[in-house]
Amino acid sequence: MKNLYIFLTIFIITLSSCKAQIAPLYQMDSDLPEGTHFKDLSNNLSVFVGTWKWESNDSIVTIELQKWEDIFFNDTNQYEDMLIGAYKFSVNGAVVLDYLSQLDDNSIYIYDHYIAGNTVLHKNRYPVCDDCTIDQRQVSVFFTDPQREYLNSAMALRYKVEDGIEKMNVVLYQFENSFLPSIDSPQENRIPYGDYIFIKQ
C-alpha cells in the first residue's frame, strides 16, 4: 500500500509539472518555457473582434478582425492568441481592394494574412497615446498591401466607447525603413498612412 501512495504522489507531481504555463500576452517572452500559452487574459484582443468601417468623403475602408487562439509557433515552441484580419477599400463606390474572403481560407499561413499580430503596446510605446490611461493598452498588428509587400507597415489599434458607440482608433504607420524595389516604387500603401476612426458595425 505504501508503494501505491508513493507511485500516486510521483504521478501527480509529474502531471503538474507537465501542465502548460499560461501567461498574459503583454508579458510575452520567448525565454519562458516551451509550451507556454500566451493568452488574451485581459481581453486586449477580444474587444477588436468584429467588422469595422471608416468613411470619409468618397472613401470607405472595412476591416474584419477575428481572434485565433492557441496558435503554435515552431520557432519558440509556444502558443499565442492573435488577431487575424482582412480589409476592403472602396472609392466613389468602386472597389479598389477587397481581401475579406481571405479570412475564409484556412490554408493561409498566419503571417500571410494581410492583417495579423498581437503585440500589446503600453501607454508610452510608439505610437504614443497621449490620452490613454496608464493601464489602457493598444494592440499593434502587421498590415500588408499585397502589391507593396516591401513596405514595413503596421496598425496600432485602440478601442473605446463614446456615447454608446464602439470605436477603433487606428494609426497606420511604417514601423521601419523599407527597401524600395526601384527608385520610383510607391512609398505608401494604397490605403495611406495616417489616423483613422472606425465604427463597429
Rosetta blueprint (number, residue, H / E / L):
1 M L
2 K H
3 N H
4 L H
5 Y H
6 I H
7 F H
8 L H
9 T H
10 I H
11 F H
12 I H
13 I H
14 T H
15 L H
16 S H
17 S H
18 C H
19 K L
20 A L
21 Q L
22 I E
23 A E
24 P E
25 L H
26 Y H
27 Q H
28 M L
29 D L
30 S L
31 D L
32 L L
33 P L
34 E L
35 G L
36 T L
37 H E
38 F E
39 K E
40 D L
41 L L
42 S L
43 N L
44 N L
45 L L
46 S H
47 V H
48 F H
49 V L
50 G E
51 T E
52 W E
53 K E
54 W E
55 E E
56 S E
57 N L
58 D L
59 S E
60 I E
61 V E
62 T E
63 I E
64 E E
65 L E
66 Q E
67 K E
68 W E
69 E E
70 D E
71 I E
72 F E
73 F E
74 N L
75 D L
76 T L
77 N L
78 Q E
79 Y E
80 E E
81 D E
82 M E
83 L E
84 I E
85 G E
86 A E
87 Y E
88 K E
89 F E
90 S E
91 V E
92 N L
93 G L
94 A E
95 V E
96 V E
97 L E
98 D E
99 Y L
100 L H
101 S H
102 Q H
103 L H
104 D H
105 D L
106 N L
107 S L
108 I L
109 Y L
110 I H
111 Y H
112 D H
113 H L
114 Y L
115 I E
116 A E
117 G E
118 N E
119 T E
120 V E
121 L E
122 H L
123 K L
124 N L
125 R L
126 Y L
127 P L
128 V L
129 C L
130 D L
131 D L
132 C L
133 T L
134 I L
135 D L
136 Q L
137 R L
138 Q E
139 V E
140 S E
141 V E
142 F E
143 F E
144 T L
145 D L
146 P L
147 Q L
148 R L
149 E L
150 Y L
151 L L
152 N L
153 S E
154 A E
155 M E
156 A E
157 L E
158 R E
159 Y E
160 K E
161 V E
162 E E
163 D L
164 G L
165 I E
166 E E
167 K E
168 M E
169 N E
170 V E
171 V E
172 L E
173 Y E
174 Q E
175 F L
176 E L
177 N L
178 S L
179 F L
180 L L
181 P L
182 S L
183 I L
184 D L
185 S L
186 P L
187 Q L
188 E L
189 N L
190 R L
191 I L
192 P L
193 Y L
194 G E
195 D E
196 Y E
197 I E
198 F E
199 I E
200 K E
201 Q L
